[in-house]
Amino acid sequence: MADYHDDLRLAHVLADAADAATMDRFKALDLKVETKPDMTPVSEADKAAEELIRGHLHRARPRDAILGEEYGVEGTGPRRWVIDPIDGTKNYVRGVPVWATLISLMEAGENGFQPVVGVVSAPALNRRWWAAKGAGAYSGRSLTSATRLHVSKVETIADSSFAFSSLSGWEEQGRLDGFLDLTRACWRTRGYGDFWPYMMVAEGSVDICAEPELSLWDMAANAIIVQEAGGRFTDLEGTDGPGGANGAASNGLLHDELLGYLNQRY
């Protein structure tokens, strides 16, 4: 088993730097916000945080490739850092504290690139989660002050808590009826959104979550944290890992039933 301790330590350093930069501009009255071609917002803080992380990586891991939401991919090779400088930009620009920097290291393998390190840092919530392949998943403020994460043991959809982001994407894909059937079958539903449902699955406070449309930088860090906490992360077709165009996470026990609901087409 490869040892990713040094890479995990570096990911924490990157998250520390990003936290300082993003918190400095959070709720700033003069924050500059633009609209990207896909009609989603991007703030000056998104760009600054990604530039900062890239600068650190150029110095610390010059041979590794980098893929970021704002500036695309640079470099090639079997190791690739994947960055979402602010996951939850819409929350960030409105002053809602539910946003995070997502940092993952992915390595090439038989089944393509898979995450081996992941850090999710939400400084406005004063929370951070992380994992490395084969080493478990944790939450805390530092590597030396952490609690190990474990998914729940809930075995039935009727007893499950389901977290999601919004309804619009499910409707656009013709999956809304199955989604609504799932919400009716669950014990509890909440629309926490973005990175947070996945972290709650890893913590065991939520049992299932899913999103209909995602990019790799939205999923890579979340995926390994869920997996190392004992859960399962797939696309909606059931392929393990963050390589699809959407994501579903669970404690593992409920995963097949979760996908069954979300793949109903009417």
Protein Blocks (a to p, Z undefined) as FASTA:
>chain_A
ZZfklmmmmmmmmmmmmmmmmmmmgopaklccdddfkopacdfklmmmmmmmmmmmmmmm
mmbccddfklopededjbdcdddfbghklmmmnopabdcdddddddddfkopadfbdcdd
dfknopacdddehiapaddjbfklccdddddfbfbfklpccddfblmlmmmnopmmmmmm
mmmmpmbdcdebpjllmmmmmnopafbdcdfbdcfklmmmmmmmmmmnopacddfkopac
jkbmbdcddehlmmmmmmmmmmpcZZ
